[in-house]
Structure formats: structure tokens, C-alpha cells
Amino acid sequence: MQTFSANEAKTQFGHFIDVAQREPVRVMRRDRVVGVMVSAKDYEAMREFYANRLQHTLTETAAQAEQAGLTPELLDDLLSDES
């Protein structure tokens, strides 16, 4: 992964974007990572990956809750504001 200072990213923006189309580019300011630029294709792939992972987690959790006997009615009772 290449690294640009924030100033380099600003002054060489065209080159910065070209590099980011090939690989992620780290942006540093005062010796700290302040961002990472990725291509739109990589960004969409990451979003899809995390959405699929979340869906899998939700499905798995729902199955575990059902196996433990948690019904929608019991869940409503547990989450209600009434004691």
C-alpha cells in the first residue's frame, strides 16, 4: 500500500487518484493515518462483503434465538417498557 501525505494527496491529486485505482492509498497527516483512498470498484466490493456478512450474522442469530425458545411474543415482552 502506498502512502501519501495529506499535502501530497492535495498537490498531486490526479496522480493520487490514478494510484488509488490500482491499490489502496494511505493518507497521513502528522504521522497519523487519516484516511485510505480506494477505487469505487473496491469500495462497492467491500460494502457488498460487509452487507453479506451482516445478513449471515442476522440469520445465524435468529436461528440460535429460535432454538433457545425465543418467540416474537416473548421478545416483545422483553423489549416492552412495562415492567
C-alpha positions in Angstrom: 0.0 0.0 0.0 1.4 3.3 -1.0 1.4 6.3 1.4 0.8 10.0 0.6 1.0 12.9 3.0 -2.2 14.9 3.0 -0.3 17.7 1.3 1.0 15.3 -1.4 -2.6 14.0 -2.0 -3.8 17.6 -2.4 -1.0 18.8 -4.7 -0.8 15.6 -6.7 -4.5 14.8 -6.7 -4.6 13.4 -10.3 -1.7 11.0 -9.6 -3.2 10.1 -6.2 -6.5 9.1 -7.8 -4.6 7.1 -10.5 -2.7 5.2 -7.9 -5.9 4.5 -5.9 -7.4 2.8 -9.0 -4.7 0.2 -8.7 -4.3 -0.2 -4.9 -5.5 1.4 -1.7 -3.6 4.5 -0.8 -3.0 5.6 2.8 -3.1 9.3 3.6 -1.0 10.6 6.5 -1.1 13.8 8.5 1.3 14.5 11.4 2.5 10.9 11.4 -1.1 9.5 11.7 -3.2 7.7 9.2 -6.2 10.0 8.5 -7.7 8.1 5.6 -7.4 5.5 2.9 -8.5 6.0 -0.7 -9.8 3.0 -2.6 -11.2 2.6 -6.1 -15.0 2.8 -6.5 -14.9 -0.9 -7.5 -13.1 -1.9 -4.4 -15.4 0.2 -2.2 -18.5 -1.4 -3.7 -16.9 -4.9 -3.2 -16.2 -4.1 0.5 -19.8 -2.8 1.0 -21.2 -6.0 -0.5 -18.9 -8.2 1.6 -19.9 -6.5 4.8 -23.7 -6.5 3.9 -23.5 -10.2 3.2 -21.6 -10.8 6.4 -24.2 -8.9 8.4 -27.0 -10.8 6.7 -25.3 -14.1 7.6 -24.9 -12.9 11.2 -28.5 -11.9 11.5 -29.7 -15.2 10.0 -27.5 -17.2 12.3 -28.5 -15.2 15.4 -32.2 -15.6 14.6 -31.8 -19.4 14.2 -30.0 -19.5 17.6 -32.7 -17.5 19.3 -35.4 -19.7 17.8 -33.6 -22.8 19.1 -33.4 -21.2 22.5 -37.1 -20.7 22.5 -37.3 -17.0 21.9 -40.6 -16.3 20.1 -41.6 -12.9 18.7 -44.1 -12.6 21.5 -41.5 -13.2 24.2 -39.2 -10.8 22.5 -41.9 -8.1 22.5 -42.5 -8.7 26.2 -38.7 -8.5 27.0 -38.4 -5.2 25.0 -41.5 -3.5 26.3 -41.2 -0.6 28.6 -43.7 -2.0 31.0 -42.3 -4.0 34.0 
